[in-house]
C-alpha cells in the first residue's frame, strides 16, 4: 500500500510539472520553441535577454517545474545512494519548499549584490543566462523522473546519466557567462572565486543539510 501511495503522489507532482511546461508553451510558443534549442544556439539568449523583467512570467512558470522535478529527483537520488526513504507527504512538501526557497533567495542575493556594486546590467544578463539553463535542467529532471517512476530501468543508471547531463548543460552555461564577462572577471578573479564559494557552492551544501533533516 505504501508504494501505491508514493507512486500516486509522485504522479500528481509530476503532472503539476508537466502542466507548468504546457502553460509556458501556451504563454509564448515562439519563445518556448527557441528555449528548447538553447543548447548550441545563442539565439534565445540574445533575443530574450533584452526583454527580461524582475519577475518574468515565462521563467516563473518553468520555475514551478524546476522546483517540483528537482525535488522528486533529489528524493530518488538520496534514497538510492545515501539511505532509503519512506515517503511522507509532509516531509516531501518541506523538501519542495526548501528547494524553492534556496533557489529564490540565492537569486535575490545575487540581485542585491548587483545593486550594491552598481553592476545591475551585468548581473541581470548573468542571471538570465543561469535561469535559462536551470529551467532547461528542469526539463531533464522531469524526463529522468518519468524513467524513475514508470520504467524498470536501473535507478542508479538513470540518476547518474541525468545528473551528468545537467552538470554538462550548466557548465556550458557557466562557460558562456564567463566568456561574456571575462574582461571584468579576470582583474577581480579572487572575488570571483569568493562569489563561487558563497553563492554557487554554499547553497547546495545547505540543501544537503536540509535533506539530511528531511531523512530524520
C-alpha distance (Angstrom), angle and dihedral (degrees) to the residues before:
residue distance angle dihedral
X1 . . .
X2 3.82 . .
X3 3.83 92.1 .
X4 3.78 90.3 50.8
X5 3.81 92.9 51.9
X6 3.80 91.5 46.5
X7 3.78 92.0 50.4
X8 3.79 90.9 46.9
X9 3.79 94.7 52.9
X10 3.79 93.3 44.3
X11 3.79 88.7 51.1
X12 3.81 89.7 54.3
X13 3.80 92.6 49.6
X14 3.80 90.9 45.1
X15 3.79 89.8 53.5
X16 3.80 89.3 51.4
X17 3.80 88.8 55.0
X18 3.80 91.5 47.5
X19 3.80 91.4 47.9
X20 3.81 91.4 53.0
X21 3.83 90.7 52.3
X22 3.82 90.5 49.7
X23 3.81 90.5 49.2
X24 3.81 90.6 50.7
X25 3.79 90.6 53.4
X26 3.81 90.6 46.1
X27 3.82 91.9 51.2
X28 3.80 93.8 52.7
X29 3.79 116.2 1.1
X30 3.80 94.6 176.9
X31 3.78 93.2 51.0
X32 3.80 91.3 46.0
X33 3.80 91.5 52.9
X34 3.81 90.4 50.5
X35 3.81 89.1 46.4
X36 3.81 92.3 55.6
X37 3.82 90.2 58.7
X38 3.82 96.7 42.7
X39 3.82 91.2 115.4
X40 3.79 106.3 88.8
X41 3.80 92.8 1.2
X42 3.82 122.5 85.9
X43 3.81 93.5 -168.5
X44 3.81 94.0 99.0
X45 3.81 94.9 48.8
X46 3.80 93.5 46.4
X47 3.80 96.5 47.2
X48 3.79 104.7 38.7
X49 3.80 99.7 36.4
X50 3.81 86.9 72.9
X51 3.81 92.5 59.4
X52 3.80 98.7 42.6
X53 3.80 120.3 136.2
X54 3.79 134.2 -163.1
X55 3.81 88.2 -104.8
X56 3.78 109.4 26.4
X57 3.80 113.6 -163.9
X58 3.80 94.6 -150.6
X59 3.80 94.7 49.5
X60 3.80 92.1 41.7
X61 3.80 92.2 57.9
X62 3.80 92.0 47.4
X63 3.82 88.0 48.5
X64 3.81 88.2 66.0
X65 3.79 90.1 59.5
X66 3.81 91.1 44.9
X67 3.81 92.8 53.5
X68 3.79 95.4 44.7
X69 3.80 96.6 42.0
X70 3.82 94.0 44.0
X71 3.82 90.3 50.2
X72 3.81 92.5 51.9
X73 3.80 90.9 45.1
X74 3.80 90.9 48.7
X75 3.80 90.6 50.4
X76 3.80 91.9 54.1
X77 3.81 93.1 42.9
X78 3.80 93.2 52.1
X79 3.79 92.9 42.7
X80 3.81 91.4 49.0
X81 3.79 103.2 42.0
X82 3.82 105.3 23.5
X83 3.78 115.0 24.0
X84 3.83 133.3 -23.2
X85 3.80 112.3 -104.8
X86 3.77 130.8 -149.7
X87 3.79 107.6 -139.0
X88 3.80 115.9 -113.6
X89 3.78 119.0 174.4
X90 3.81 95.5 -144.8
X91 3.80 92.2 49.9
X92 3.79 91.9 47.9
X93 3.81 90.7 50.2
X94 3.81 88.1 52.5
X95 3.81 89.0 52.1
X96 3.81 90.6 48.7
X97 3.80 90.4 49.3
X98 3.81 91.4 48.9
X99 3.81 93.3 50.0
X100 3.81 92.7 48.2
X101 3.79 94.1 44.4
X102 3.80 95.1 49.2
X103 3.82 92.1 50.6
X104 3.81 92.7 47.7
X105 3.82 95.5 45.1
X106 3.80 90.6 46.8
X107 3.80 90.5 53.7
X108 3.81 92.8 47.0
X109 3.81 91.3 49.8
X110 3.79 90.6 52.4
X111 3.80 90.4 50.7
X112 3.80 89.7 49.2
X113 3.81 90.5 52.0
X114 3.79 89.1 50.4
X115 3.80 90.5 53.5
X116 3.81 94.4 45.6
X117 3.80 93.1 51.8
X118 3.81 93.1 37.3
X119 3.79 94.1 -120.9
X120 3.80 96.1 120.0
X121 3.78 94.6 138.1
X122 3.80 94.4 52.9
X123 3.81 93.2 43.9
X124 3.80 91.7 48.5
X125 3.80 91.5 53.6
X126 3.79 91.2 44.8
X127 3.81 93.0 49.5
X128 3.79 91.1 47.4
X129 3.79 90.2 55.5
X130 3.81 92.2 46.0
X131 3.80 92.7 46.8
X132 3.79 90.3 49.9
X133 3.80 93.6 54.1
X134 3.80 92.5 42.1
X135 3.79 91.6 53.5
X136 3.78 89.0 46.4
X137 3.81 87.6 52.9
X138 3.80 86.8 53.0
X139 3.81 88.9 63.3
X140 3.80 90.1 52.9
X141 3.80 91.3 48.5
X142 3.80 88.5 50.7
X143 3.81 92.7 52.8
X144 3.81 91.8 44.7
X145 3.80 89.7 52.6
X146 3.80 90.1 54.9
X147 3.80 89.1 57.6
X148 3.81 91.5 45.7
X149 3.79 93.8 49.4
X150 3.78 105.7 35.2
X151 3.80 108.6 26.4
X152 3.78 136.3 61.1
X153 3.80 95.0 -127.1
X154 3.79 115.1 131.2
X155 3.80 108.9 -85.1
X156 3.81 90.7 -144.2
X157 3.80 92.6 56.2
X158 3.81 93.9 45.5
X159 3.80 92.2 48.3
X160 3.80 94.4 47.5
X161 3.82 94.1 46.6
X162 3.81 93.2 46.4
X163 3.81 93.3 45.6
X164 3.80 91.3 48.6
X165 3.80 92.0 50.3
X166 3.81 91.6 48.5
X167 3.81 90.9 49.9
X168 3.80 90.9 50.5
X169 3.80 92.5 48.7
X170 3.80 93.7 49.4
X171 3.80 91.4 44.0
X172 3.81 88.5 54.6
X173 3.80 88.0 51.0
X174 3.80 90.4 49.2
X175 3.82 91.4 51.5
X176 3.80 90.8 49.7
X177 3.80 90.7 51.9
X178 3.81 93.2 44.7
X179 3.79 91.7 49.4
X180 3.81 91.0 49.2
X181 3.82 93.5 53.0
X182 3.79 101.4 26.3
X183 3.80 93.5 121.9
X184 3.79 90.8 55.7
X185 3.81 95.8 42.1
X186 3.81 101.3 47.9
X187 3.85 96.8 63.7
X188 3.83 88.9 48.3
X189 3.79 99.3 37.5
X190 3.82 94.0 136.7
X191 3.81 91.5 57.4
X192 3.78 89.2 45.5
X193 3.82 89.6 57.4
X194 3.80 90.5 48.7
X195 3.78 88.8 51.5
X196 3.82 91.7 51.9
X197 3.80 91.6 50.8
X198 3.79 95.8 45.0
X199 3.80 103.1 39.1
X200 3.79 106.2 17.3
X201 3.81 103.5 38.9
X202 3.81 102.8 21.5
X203 3.84 97.2 63.7
X204 3.80 91.8 54.5
X205 3.79 91.0 52.1
X206 3.81 87.4 51.3
X207 3.80 90.3 49.3
X208 3.81 90.8 52.3
X209 3.80 90.1 53.3
X210 3.80 89.3 50.5
X211 3.80 89.8 52.3
X212 3.80 89.7 50.6
X213 3.79 88.1 55.6
X214 3.80 89.1 46.9
X215 3.80 89.2 56.9
X216 3.78 90.3 54.9
